[in-house]
Every structure is written in structure tokens, then in C-alpha cells.
Amino acid sequence: MSLFDRLLSNRTSSAGSSSSRPAKGPLLKPDGSPYELALYAYDGCPFCQRVYRSLDQLGIEVELRNTMRDRQHRSDLVAATGRGTVPCLFIDGNPMHESADIVRWLSARKAEQPA
């Protein structure tokens, strides 16, 4: 079981407890509509793990596209960006590479969410 799978398992098993982690949900734009988020990543990548942790801590739901388990996801990533490097977060169809940039963007958008 990968670290990400264990994180998911821990979050699921503690869903009924008084955990300090927020419930998973979509990230909303200022107009209230959800961002379309898709993360190209794989479990063994330490930079991807940084993004996974941030998503978990912030309680943000994204579509995960594992580029090691599904070669089509890798092909799609290369076709769209010219690069096969992960993590890559697609935000409403626009790619963002670099884990630090992704984490910073997610944190800033989450801070803008209504309480």
C-alpha cells in the first residue's frame, strides 16, 4: 500500500471522529462555481507526495491521474504540455507544474473560500 493510499485510508477511517482535517470538497471560484482540477502524479514521486499532503490538509478534492498506472494519462500530459514531469495540476484546463507553485496556489485559493 502506497503512502497516498494509507493517507486515504486514515482519512476514511477517521471520518466520524473529531479530526482537525477538513472534509474533502471542491475548491470554489469567487463566483461559487468549482474549479476543474486534475492532478497528474504518481505515488512514488516525493514532489507529488508534497501536493498530496497539501490536498489532504486543505480538504481539497481533485481528480487524480496516475501517470504510472495509466500510460494514457502520461501520454495525455505530454501531448498537452510537451513534458512528462509530475506533479502537474490542470486548473480549468491550464497546466501548472512544480509542487511548490501548486501548493502555494491551492493554499491561496483555499484561503479565499467563504467560511
N, CA, C and O atoms as a printed pandas DataFrame, in Angstrom:
     atom_number atom_name residue_name chain_id  residue_number  x_coord  y_coord  z_coord
0              1         N          MET        A               1    0.849   -1.177    0.000
1              2        CA          MET        A               1    0.000    0.000    0.000
2              3         C          MET        A               1    0.893    1.238    0.000
3              4         O          MET        A               1    1.822    1.350    0.799
4              5         N          SER        A               2    0.593    2.167   -0.915
5              6        CA          SER        A               2    1.387    3.385   -1.026
6              7         C          SER        A               2    1.065    4.347    0.112
7              8         O          SER        A               2    0.064    4.191    0.810
8              9         N          LEU        A               3    1.924    5.337    0.285
9             10        CA          LEU        A               3    1.697    6.363    1.295
10            11         C          LEU        A               3    0.378    7.081    1.041
11            12         O          LEU        A               3   -0.382    7.339    1.974
12            13         N          PHE        A               4    0.108    7.402   -0.213
13            14        CA          PHE        A               4   -1.135    8.094   -0.545
14            15         C          PHE        A               4   -2.346    7.233   -0.201
15            16         O          PHE        A               4   -3.333    7.740    0.331
16            17         N          ASP        A               5   -2.278    5.918   -0.503
17            18        CA          ASP        A               5   -3.373    5.017   -0.160
18            19         C          ASP        A               5   -3.570    4.959    1.354
19            20         O          ASP        A               5   -4.704    4.920    1.830
20            21         N          ARG        A               6   -2.467    4.953    2.116
21            22        CA          ARG        A               6   -2.573    4.948    3.580
22            23         C          ARG        A               6   -3.204    6.244    4.074
23            24         O          ARG        A               6   -4.016    6.228    4.999
24            25         N          LEU        A               7   -2.831    7.379    3.453
25            26        CA          LEU        A               7   -3.434    8.648    3.839
26            27         C          LEU        A               7   -4.942    8.630    3.580
27            28         O          LEU        A               7   -5.732    9.090    4.404
28            29         N          LEU        A               8   -5.324    8.092    2.423
29            30        CA          LEU        A               8   -6.744    7.996    2.118
30            31         C          LEU        A               8   -7.444    7.085    3.109
31            32         O          LEU        A               8   -8.542    7.394    3.573
32            33         N          SER        A               9   -6.818    5.968    3.436
33            34        CA          SER        A               9   -7.391    5.016    4.368
34            35         C          SER        A               9   -7.547    5.647    5.747
35            36         O          SER        A               9   -8.588    5.486    6.385
36            37         N          ASN        A              10   -6.543    6.350    6.207
37            38        CA          ASN        A              10   -6.611    7.001    7.510
38            39         C          ASN        A              10   -7.710    8.059    7.548
39            40         O          ASN        A              10   -8.434    8.175    8.537
40            41         N          ARG        A              11   -7.830    8.820    6.481
41            42        CA          ARG        A              11   -8.845    9.860    6.431
42            43         C          ARG        A              11  -10.233    9.241    6.419
43            44         O          ARG        A              11  -11.137    9.740    7.090
44            45         N          THR        A              12  -10.415    8.159    5.664
45            46        CA          THR        A              12  -11.704    7.497    5.583
46            47         C          THR        A              12  -12.081    6.870    6.912
47            48         O          THR        A              12  -13.230    6.969    7.340
48            49         N          SER        A              13  -11.118    6.222    7.575
49            50        CA          SER        A              13  -11.425    5.548    8.827
50            51         C          SER        A              13  -11.678    6.527    9.963
51            52         O          SER        A              13  -12.332    6.172   10.943
52            53         N          SER        A              14  -11.176    7.744    9.852
53            54        CA          SER        A              14  -11.378    8.714   10.927
54            55         C          SER        A              14  -12.436    9.747   10.573
55            56         O          SER        A              14  -12.549   10.780   11.233
56            57         N          ALA        A              15  -13.214    9.466    9.528
57            58        CA          ALA        A              15  -14.206   10.446    9.080
58            59         C          ALA        A              15  -15.223   10.788   10.155
59            60         O          ALA        A              15  -15.696   11.922   10.211
60            61         N          GLY        A              16  -15.568    9.837   11.009
61            62        CA          GLY        A              16  -16.542   10.098   12.041
62            63         C          GLY        A              16  -15.942   10.681   13.300
63            64         O          GLY        A              16  -16.687   11.065   14.202
64            65         N          SER        A              17  -14.650   10.761   13.396
65            66        CA          SER        A              17  -14.010   11.273   14.605
66            67         C          SER        A              17  -13.847   12.778   14.521
67            68         O          SER        A              17  -14.145   13.384   13.491
68            69         N          SER        A              18  -13.379   13.375   15.589
69            70        CA          SER        A              18  -13.193   14.820   15.619
70            71         C          SER        A              18  -11.802   15.170   15.109
71            72         O          SER        A              18  -10.974   15.696   15.853
72            73         N          SER        A              19  -11.552   14.881   13.853
73            74        CA          SER        A              19  -10.262   15.143   13.220
74            75         C          SER        A              19  -10.134   16.629   12.915
75            76         O          SER        A              19  -11.132   17.304   12.664
76            77         N          SER        A              20   -8.904   17.140   12.937
77            78        CA          SER        A              20   -8.683   18.541   12.617
78            79         C          SER        A              20   -8.620   18.774   11.117
79            80         O          SER        A              20   -8.550   19.919   10.669
80            81         N          ARG        A              21   -8.646   17.700   10.337
81            82        CA          ARG        A              21   -8.622   17.840    8.881
82            83         C          ARG        A              21  -10.018   18.164    8.373
83            84         O          ARG        A              21  -11.004   17.589    8.835
84            85         N          PRO        A              22  -10.099   19.086    7.424
85            86        CA          PRO        A              22  -11.410   19.420    6.873
86            87         C          PRO        A              22  -11.940   18.290    5.999
87            88         O          PRO        A              22  -11.168   17.492    5.468
88            89         N          ALA        A              23  -13.246   18.227    5.853
89            90        CA          ALA        A              23  -13.855   17.248    4.949
90            91         C          ALA        A              23  -13.460   17.604    3.526
91            92         O          ALA        A              23  -13.336   18.780    3.184
92            93         N          LYS        A              24  -13.264   16.588    2.701
93            94        CA          LYS        A              24  -12.897   16.823    1.308
94            95         C          LYS        A              24  -14.059   17.433    0.547
95            96         O          LYS        A              24  -15.212   17.044    0.731
96            97         N          GLY        A              25  -13.748   18.379   -0.296
97            98        CA          GLY        A              25  -14.755   19.009   -1.132
98            99         C          GLY        A              25  -14.092   19.750   -2.273
99           100         O          GLY        A              25  -12.866   19.853   -2.327
100          101         N          PRO        A              26  -14.897   20.267   -3.183
101          102        CA          PRO        A              26  -14.336   21.001   -4.319
102          103         C          PRO        A              26  -13.784   22.352   -3.890
103          104         O          PRO        A              26  -14.207   22.921   -2.884
104          105         N          LEU        A              27  -12.850   22.846   -4.655
105          106        CA          LEU        A              27  -12.311   24.186   -4.457
106          107         C          LEU        A              27  -13.160   25.130   -5.301
107          108         O          LEU        A              27  -13.336   24.914   -6.500
108          109         N          LEU        A              28  -13.681   26.171   -4.675
109          110        CA          LEU        A              28  -14.620   27.059   -5.364
110          111         C          LEU        A              28  -13.966   28.360   -5.810
111          112         O          LEU        A              28  -13.094   28.911   -5.138
112          113         N          LYS        A              29  -14.420   28.831   -6.973
113          114        CA          LYS        A              29  -14.006   30.126   -7.501
114          115         C          LYS        A              29  -14.762   31.219   -6.744
115          116         O          LYS        A              29  -15.723   30.922   -6.033
116          117         N          PRO        A              30  -14.342   32.477   -6.888
117          118        CA          PRO        A              30  -15.054   33.568   -6.207
118          119         C          PRO        A              30  -16.545   33.633   -6.556
119          120         O          PRO        A              30  -17.348   34.094   -5.745
120          121         N          ASP        A              31  -16.918   33.176   -7.754
121          122        CA          ASP        A              31  -18.339   33.205   -8.132
122          123         C          ASP        A              31  -19.122   32.009   -7.583
123          124         O          ASP        A              31  -20.326   31.898   -7.810
124          125         N          GLY        A              32  -18.437   31.114   -6.859
125          126        CA          GLY        A              32  -19.099   29.968   -6.247
126          127         C          GLY        A              32  -19.071   28.694   -7.071
127          128         O          GLY        A              32  -19.443   27.629   -6.577
128          129         N          SER        A              33  -18.638   28.788   -8.316
129          130        CA          SER        A              33  -18.543   27.581   -9.147
130          131         C          SER        A              33  -17.226   26.857   -8.835
131          132         O          SER        A              33  -16.250   27.492   -8.435
132          133         N          PRO        A              34  -17.197   25.538   -9.016
133          134        CA          PRO        A              34  -15.973   24.800   -8.690
134          135         C          PRO        A              34  -14.914   24.919   -9.783
135          136         O          PRO        A              34  -15.226   24.966  -10.973
136          137         N          TYR        A              35  -13.666   24.965   -9.353
137          138        CA          TYR        A              35  -12.563   24.841  -10.303
138          139         C          TYR        A              35  -12.578   23.404  -10.825
139          140         O          TYR        A              35  -12.927   22.478  -10.093
140          141         N          GLU        A              36  -12.204   23.222  -12.076
141          142        CA          GLU        A              36  -11.990   21.876  -12.612
142          143         C          GLU        A              36  -10.513   21.566  -12.376
143          144         O          GLU        A              36   -9.638   22.153  -13.012
144          145         N          LEU        A              37  -10.243   20.629  -11.449
145          146        CA          LEU        A              37   -8.876   20.298  -11.070
146          147         C          LEU        A              37   -8.560   18.846  -11.400
147          148         O          LEU        A              37   -9.326   17.944  -11.060
148          149         N          ALA        A              38   -7.441   18.627  -12.055
149          150        CA          ALA        A              38   -6.956   17.277  -12.337
150          151         C          ALA        A              38   -5.452   17.264  -12.070
151          152         O          ALA        A              38   -4.702   18.067  -12.625
152          153         N          LEU        A              39   -5.030   16.345  -11.218
153          154        CA          LEU        A              39   -3.616   16.257  -10.843
154          155         C          LEU        A              39   -2.980   15.044  -11.496
155          156         O          LEU        A              39   -3.375   13.907  -11.240
156          157         N          TYR        A              40   -1.987   15.298  -12.344
157          158        CA          TYR        A              40   -1.164   14.238  -12.931
158          159         C          TYR        A              40   -0.017   13.997  -11.974
159          160         O          TYR        A              40    0.752   14.909  -11.672
160          161         N          ALA        A              41    0.097   12.770  -11.499
161          162        CA          ALA        A              41    1.091   12.451  -10.473
162          163         C          ALA        A              41    1.264   10.948  -10.393
163          164         O          ALA        A              41    0.588   10.203  -11.102
164          165         N          TYR        A              42    2.170   10.498   -9.530
165          166        CA          TYR        A              42    2.260    9.078   -9.174
166          167         C          TYR        A              42    2.782    8.964   -7.751
167          168         O          TYR        A              42    3.477    9.847   -7.249
168          169         N          ASP        A              43    2.430    7.860   -7.118
169          170        CA          ASP        A              43    2.650    7.687   -5.684
170          171         C          ASP        A              43    4.111    7.752   -5.253
171          172         O          ASP        A              43    4.399    8.251   -4.165
172          173         N          GLY        A              44    5.032    7.269   -6.062
173          174        CA          GLY        A              44    6.431    7.208   -5.660
174          175         C          GLY        A              44    7.194    8.512   -5.806
175          176         O          GLY        A              44    8.371    8.579   -5.451
176          177         N          CYS        A              45    6.563    9.527   -6.311
177          178        CA          CYS        A              45    7.208   10.822   -6.540
178          179         C          CYS        A              45    7.148   11.669   -5.275
179          180         O          CYS        A              45    6.053   11.973   -4.802
180          181         N          PRO        A              46    8.309   12.066   -4.703
181          182        CA          PRO        A              46    8.285   12.863   -3.470
182          183         C          PRO        A              46    7.654   14.248   -3.655
183          184         O          PRO        A              46    7.066   14.790   -2.719
184          185         N          PHE        A              47    7.771   14.808   -4.830
185          186        CA          PHE        A              47    7.157   16.112   -5.086
186          187         C          PHE        A              47    5.639   15.973   -5.166
187          188         O          PHE        A              47    4.903   16.869   -4.753
188          189         N          CYS        A              48    5.178   14.843   -5.700
189          190        CA          CYS        A              48    3.739   14.558   -5.734
190          191         C          CYS        A              48    3.218   14.360   -4.318
191          192         O          CYS        A              48    2.110   14.787   -3.996
192          193         N          GLN        A              49    4.013   13.713   -3.471
193          194        CA          GLN        A              49    3.607   13.496   -2.084
194          195         C          GLN        A              49    3.382   14.827   -1.374
195          196         O          GLN        A              49    2.473   14.952   -0.553
196          197         N          ARG        A              50    4.207   15.815   -1.689
197          198        CA          ARG        A              50    4.039   17.152   -1.107
198          199         C          ARG        A              50    2.665   17.715   -1.477
199          200         O          ARG        A              50    1.973   18.289   -0.636
200          201         N          VAL        A              51    2.281   17.545   -2.737
201          202        CA          VAL        A              51    0.978   18.043   -3.187
202          203         C          VAL        A              51   -0.143   17.225   -2.553
203          204         O          VAL        A              51   -1.145   17.795   -2.120
204          205         N          TYR        A              52    0.005   15.892   -2.490
205          206        CA          TYR        A              52   -0.999   15.034   -1.845
206          207         C          TYR        A              52   -1.247   15.488   -0.406
207          208         O          TYR        A              52   -2.395   15.605    0.023
208          209         N          ARG        A              53   -0.163   15.742    0.340
209          210        CA          ARG        A              53   -0.300   16.169    1.732
210          211         C          ARG        A              53   -1.056   17.488    1.828
211          212         O          ARG        A              53   -1.916   17.663    2.692
212          213         N          SER        A              54   -0.727   18.405    0.939
213          214        CA          SER        A              54   -1.398   19.701    0.942
214          215         C          SER        A              54   -2.887   19.544    0.637
215          216         O          SER        A              54   -3.722   20.157    1.301
216          217         N          LEU        A              55   -3.219   18.738   -0.348
217          218        CA          LEU        A              55   -4.623   18.494   -0.687
218          219         C          LEU        A              55   -5.364   17.918    0.511
219          220         O          LEU        A              55   -6.489   18.318    0.812
220          221         N          ASP        A              56   -4.720   16.975    1.190
221          222        CA          ASP        A              56   -5.337   16.337    2.353
222          223         C          ASP        A              56   -5.523   17.341    3.483
223          224         O          ASP        A              56   -6.595   17.395    4.087
224          225         N          GLN        A              57   -4.502   18.134    3.777
225          226        CA          GLN        A              57   -4.575   19.112    4.868
226          227         C          GLN        A              57   -5.599   20.210    4.587
227          228         O          GLN        A              57   -6.270   20.692    5.499
228          229         N          LEU        A              58   -5.712   20.599    3.319
229          230        CA          LEU        A              58   -6.635   21.665    2.953
230          231         C          LEU        A              58   -8.051   21.148    2.708
231          232         O          LEU        A              58   -9.001   21.930    2.677
232          233         N          GLY        A              59   -8.195   19.835    2.533
233          234        CA          GLY        A              59   -9.513   19.255    2.288
234          235         C          GLY        A              59  -10.026   19.520    0.885
235          236         O          GLY        A              59  -11.223   19.726    0.682
236          237         N          ILE        A              60   -9.114   19.514   -0.086
237          238        CA          ILE        A              60   -9.480   19.816   -1.465
238          239         C          ILE        A              60   -9.573   18.524   -2.272
239          240         O          ILE        A              60   -8.674   17.684   -2.232
240          241         N          GLU        A              61  -10.668   18.381   -2.997
241          242        CA          GLU        A              61  -10.906   17.239   -3.866
242          243         C          GLU        A              61  -10.383   17.541   -5.266
243          244         O          GLU        A              61  -10.676   18.597   -5.827
244          245         N          VAL        A              62   -9.618   16.627   -5.822
245          246        CA          VAL        A              62   -9.170   16.748   -7.210
246          247         C          VAL        A              62   -9.275   15.378   -7.874
247          248         O          VAL        A              62   -9.285   14.346   -7.205
248          249         N          GLU        A              63   -9.350   15.391   -9.178
249          250        CA          GLU        A              63   -9.285   14.141   -9.933
250          251         C          GLU        A              63   -7.814   13.762  -10.030
251          252         O          GLU        A              63   -6.995   14.549  -10.504
252          253         N          LEU        A              64   -7.480   12.553   -9.579
253          254        CA          LEU        A              64   -6.098   12.083   -9.645
254          255         C          LEU        A              64   -5.891   11.270  -10.912
255          256         O          LEU        A              64   -6.672   10.368  -11.217
256          257         N          ARG        A              65   -4.843   11.592  -11.640
257          258        CA          ARG        A              65   -4.496   10.884  -12.873
258          259         C          ARG        A              65   -3.080   10.335  -12.718
259          260         O          ARG        A              65   -2.094   11.030  -12.966
260          261         N          ASN        A              66   -3.006    9.091  -12.307
261          262        CA          ASN        A              66   -1.729    8.437  -12.024
262          263         C          ASN        A              66   -1.036    8.081  -13.339
263          264         O          ASN        A              66   -1.541    7.268  -14.113
264          265         N          THR        A              67    0.120    8.692  -13.584
265          266        CA          THR        A              67    0.829    8.512  -14.848
266          267         C          THR        A              67    1.634    7.219  -14.901
267          268         O          THR        A              67    2.116    6.841  -15.969
268          269         N          MET        A              68    1.788    6.536  -13.775
269          270        CA          MET        A              68    2.490    5.242  -13.772
270          271         C          MET        A              68    1.516    4.093  -13.958
271          272         O          MET        A              68    1.833    3.107  -14.624
272          273         N          ARG        A              69    0.339    4.214  -13.377
273          274        CA          ARG        A              69   -0.659    3.144  -13.509
274          275         C          ARG        A              69   -1.378    3.193  -14.846
275          276         O          ARG        A              69   -1.765    2.154  -15.381
276          277         N          ASP        A              70   -1.560    4.378  -15.387
277          278        CA          ASP        A              70   -2.293    4.525  -16.645
278          279         C          ASP        A              70   -1.417    5.299  -17.631
279          280         O          ASP        A              70   -1.280    6.519  -17.540
280          281         N          ARG        A              71   -0.840    4.574  -18.557
281          282        CA          ARG        A              71    0.088    5.194  -19.525
282          283         C          ARG        A              71   -0.615    6.237  -20.396
283          284         O          ARG        A              71    0.031    7.149  -20.912
284          285         N          GLN        A              72   -1.936    6.109  -20.563
285          286        CA          GLN        A              72   -2.668    7.098  -21.345
286          287         C          GLN        A              72   -2.623    8.461  -20.666
287          288         O          GLN        A              72   -2.553    9.490  -21.337
288          289         N          HIS        A              73   -2.663    8.469  -19.338
289          290        CA          HIS        A              73   -2.551    9.743  -18.616
290          291         C          HIS        A              73   -1.206   10.400  -18.902
291          292         O          HIS        A              73   -1.134   11.614  -19.094
292          293         N          ARG        A              74   -0.126    9.593  -18.931
293          294        CA          ARG        A              74    1.186   10.157  -19.242
294          295         C          ARG        A              74    1.213   10.704  -20.663
295          296         O          ARG        A              74    1.734   11.791  -20.909
296          297         N          SER        A              75    0.651    9.945  -21.592
297          298        CA          SER        A              75    0.593   10.404  -22.987
298          299         C          SER        A              75   -0.207   11.695  -23.104
299          300         O          SER        A              75    0.185   12.609  -23.829
300          301         N          ASP        A              76   -1.323   11.771  -22.393
301          302        CA          ASP        A              76   -2.142   12.987  -22.418
302          303         C          ASP        A              76   -1.377   14.186  -21.853
303          304         O          ASP        A              76   -1.470   15.296  -22.377
304          305         N          LEU        A              77   -0.625   13.948  -20.783
305          306        CA          LEU        A              77    0.166   15.013  -20.162
306          307         C          LEU        A              77    1.222   15.532  -21.133
307          308         O          LEU        A              77    1.376   16.742  -21.293
308          309         N          VAL        A              78    1.938   14.636  -21.772
309          310        CA          VAL        A              78    2.976   15.031  -22.736
310          311         C          VAL        A              78    2.354   15.762  -23.921
311          312         O          VAL        A              78    2.893   16.765  -24.388
312          313         N          ALA        A              79    1.228   15.264  -24.403
313          314        CA          ALA        A              79    0.564   15.914  -25.531
314          315         C          ALA        A              79    0.113   17.330  -25.178
315          316         O          ALA        A              79    0.191   18.233  -26.010
316          317         N          ALA        A              80   -0.355   17.521  -23.954
317          318        CA          ALA        A              80   -0.870   18.827  -23.545
318          319         C          ALA        A              80    0.216   19.827  -23.179
319          320         O          ALA        A              80    0.053   21.029  -23.391
320          321         N          THR        A              81    1.331   19.333  -22.625
321          322        CA          THR        A              81    2.340   20.257  -22.101
322          323         C          THR        A              81    3.706   20.147  -22.763
323          324         O          THR        A              81    4.539   21.042  -22.619
324          325         N          GLY        A              82    3.942   19.063  -23.483
325          326        CA          GLY        A              82    5.267   18.835  -24.046
326          327         C          GLY        A              82    6.242   18.269  -23.026
327          328         O          GLY        A              82    7.424   18.086  -23.321
328          329         N          ARG        A              83    5.743   17.992  -21.821
329          330        CA          ARG        A              83    6.565   17.472  -20.721
330          331         C          ARG        A              83    5.835   16.296  -20.071
331          332         O          ARG        A              83    4.606   16.236  -20.060
332          333         N          GLY        A              84    6.614   15.375  -19.538
333          334        CA          GLY        A              84    6.034   14.263  -18.808
334          335         C          GLY        A              84    6.258   14.370  -17.318
335          336         O          GLY        A              84    5.989   13.427  -16.574
336          337         N          THR        A              85    6.753   15.523  -16.874
337          338        CA          THR        A              85    7.108   15.674  -15.461
338          339         C          THR        A              85    5.863   15.886  -14.600
339          340         O          THR        A              85    4.900   16.541  -14.999
340          341         N          VAL        A              86    5.925   15.311  -13.419
341          342        CA          VAL        A              86    4.849   15.438  -12.444
342          343         C          VAL        A              86    5.433   15.991  -11.152
343          344         O          VAL        A              86    6.636   15.862  -10.925
344          345         N          PRO        A              87    4.636   16.589  -10.318
345          346        CA          PRO        A              87    3.200   16.779  -10.446
346          347         C          PRO        A              87    2.859   17.893  -11.429
347          348         O          PRO        A              87    3.637   18.820  -11.653
348          349         N          CYS        A              88    1.683   17.766  -11.998
349          350        CA          CYS        A              88    1.147   18.809  -12.864
350          351         C          CYS        A              88   -0.342   18.906  -12.560
351          352         O          CYS        A              88   -1.089   17.946  -12.748
352          353         N          LEU        A              89   -0.760   20.063  -12.093
353          354        CA          LEU        A              89   -2.161   20.308  -11.784
354          355         C          LEU        A              89   -2.777   21.093  -12.931
355          356         O          LEU        A              89   -2.313   22.177  -13.285
356          357         N          PHE        A              90   -3.839   20.520  -13.508
357          358        CA          PHE        A              90   -4.594   21.241  -14.524
358          359         C          PHE        A              90   -5.719   21.980  -13.810
359          360         O          PHE        A              90   -6.526   21.381  -13.099
360          361         N          ILE        A              91   -5.754   23.285  -14.014
361          362        CA          ILE        A              91   -6.738   24.162  -13.393
362          363         C          ILE        A              91   -7.592   24.727  -14.517
363          364         O          ILE        A              91   -7.139   25.572  -15.288
364          365         N          ASP        A              92   -8.825   24.256  -14.604
365          366        CA          ASP        A              92   -9.713   24.668  -15.698
366          367         C          ASP        A              92   -9.028   24.517  -17.054
367          368         O          ASP        A              92   -9.167   25.367  -17.934
368          369         N          GLY        A              93   -8.289   23.422  -17.205
369          370        CA          GLY        A              93   -7.635   23.112  -18.471
370          371         C          GLY        A              93   -6.245   23.689  -18.651
371          372         O          GLY        A              93   -5.591   23.408  -19.655
372          373         N          ASN        A              94   -5.780   24.485  -17.708
373          374        CA          ASN        A              94   -4.456   25.105  -17.806
374          375         C          ASN        A              94   -3.475   24.406  -16.867
375          376         O          ASN        A              94   -3.752   24.268  -15.675
376          377         N          PRO        A              95   -2.313   23.956  -17.402
377          378        CA          PRO        A              95   -1.373   23.205  -16.567
378          379         C          PRO        A              95   -0.516   24.087  -15.671
379          380         O          PRO        A              95   -0.121   25.194  -16.037
380          381         N          MET        A              96   -0.241   23.553  -14.479
381          382        CA          MET        A              96    0.705   24.188  -13.562
382          383         C          MET        A              96    1.649   23.096  -13.071
383          384         O          MET        A              96    1.221   22.128  -12.443
384          385         N          HIS        A              97    2.935   23.262  -13.364
385          386        CA          HIS        A              97    3.963   22.330  -12.896
386          387         C          HIS        A              97    4.584   22.900  -11.615
387          388         O          HIS        A              97    4.300   24.032  -11.223
388          389         N          GLU        A              98    5.411   22.114  -10.991
389          390        CA          GLU        A              98    6.189   22.487   -9.807
390          391         C          GLU        A              98    5.345   22.400   -8.534
391          392         O          GLU        A              98    4.384   23.147   -8.350
392          393         N          SER        A              99    5.728   21.480   -7.675
393          394        CA          SER        A              99    4.963   21.215   -6.461
394          395         C          SER        A              99    4.818   22.450   -5.569
395          396         O          SER        A              99    3.737   22.688   -5.030
396          397         N          ALA        A             100    5.859   23.222   -5.408
397          398        CA          ALA        A             100    5.781   24.408   -4.545
398          399         C          ALA        A             100    4.767   25.415   -5.098
399          400         O          ALA        A             100    4.006   26.012   -4.337
400          401         N          ASP        A             101    4.759   25.601   -6.414
401          402        CA          ASP        A             101    3.792   26.512   -7.031
402          403         C          ASP        A             101    2.368   25.996   -6.853
403          404         O          ASP        A             101    1.452   26.768   -6.569
404          405         N          ILE        A             102    2.186   24.689   -7.021
405          406        CA          ILE        A             102    0.861   24.077   -6.871
406          407         C          ILE        A             102    0.361   24.252   -5.438
407          408         O          ILE        A             102   -0.776   24.667   -5.219
408          409         N          VAL        A             103    1.210   23.935   -4.473
409          410        CA          VAL        A             103    0.828   24.059   -3.059
410          411         C          VAL        A             103    0.502   25.509   -2.725
411          412         O          VAL        A             103   -0.479   25.780   -2.033
412          413         N          ARG        A             104    1.305   26.428   -3.205
413          414        CA          ARG        A             104    1.070   27.855   -2.945
414          415         C          ARG        A             104   -0.273   28.294   -3.553
415          416         O          ARG        A             104   -1.038   29.013   -2.909
416          417         N          TRP        A             105   -0.559   27.865   -4.787
417          418        CA          TRP        A             105   -1.809   28.226   -5.453
418          419         C          TRP        A             105   -3.008   27.640   -4.698
419          420         O          TRP        A             105   -3.991   28.338   -4.451
420          421         N          LEU        A             106   -2.922   26.360   -4.334
421          422        CA          LEU        A             106   -4.015   25.714   -3.607
422          423         C          LEU        A             106   -4.276   26.413   -2.275
423          424         O          LEU        A             106   -5.427   26.674   -1.923
424          425         N          SER        A             107   -3.215   26.714   -1.540
425          426        CA          SER        A             107   -3.348   27.372   -0.236
426          427         C          SER        A             107   -3.983   28.756   -0.377
427          428         O          SER        A             107   -4.846   29.131    0.417
428          429         N          ALA        A             108   -3.557   29.503   -1.376
429          430        CA          ALA        A             108   -4.108   30.847   -1.589
430          431         C          ALA        A             108   -5.580   30.788   -1.970
431          432         O          ALA        A             108   -6.382   31.570   -1.458
432          433         N          ARG        A             109   -5.946   29.869   -2.862
433          434        CA          ARG        A             109   -7.354   29.752   -3.252
434          435         C          ARG        A             109   -8.217   29.272   -2.093
435          436         O          ARG        A             109   -9.342   29.742   -1.923
436          437         N          LYS        A             110   -7.698   28.337   -1.292
437          438        CA          LYS        A             110   -8.461   27.835   -0.156
438          439         C          LYS        A             110   -8.693   28.946    0.870
439          440         O          LYS        A             110   -9.760   29.012    1.481
440          441         N          ALA        A             111   -7.701   29.817    1.061
441          442        CA          ALA        A             111   -7.838   30.936    1.993
442          443         C          ALA        A             111   -8.910   31.910    1.551
443          444         O          ALA        A             111   -9.479   32.618    2.382
444          445         N          GLU        A             112   -9.198   31.960    0.253
445          446        CA          GLU        A             112  -10.220   32.853   -0.290
446          447         C          GLU        A             112  -11.633   32.286   -0.162
447          448         O          GLU        A             112  -12.605   32.993   -0.426
448          449         N          GLN        A             113  -11.761   31.014    0.240
449          450        CA          GLN        A             113  -13.068   30.353    0.322
450          451         C          GLN        A             113  -13.902   30.978    1.426
451          452         O          GLN        A             113  -13.374   31.377    2.464
452          453         N          PRO        A             114  -15.224   31.064    1.198
453          454        CA          PRO        A             114  -16.078   31.562    2.272
454          455         C          PRO        A             114  -16.076   30.591    3.445
455          456         O          PRO        A             114  -15.966   29.381    3.244
456          457         N          ALA        A             115  -16.192   31.090    4.633
457          458        CA          ALA        A             115  -16.144   30.251    5.845
458          459         C          ALA        A             115  -17.381   29.413    6.030
459          460         O          ALA        A             115  -17.478   28.663    7.002
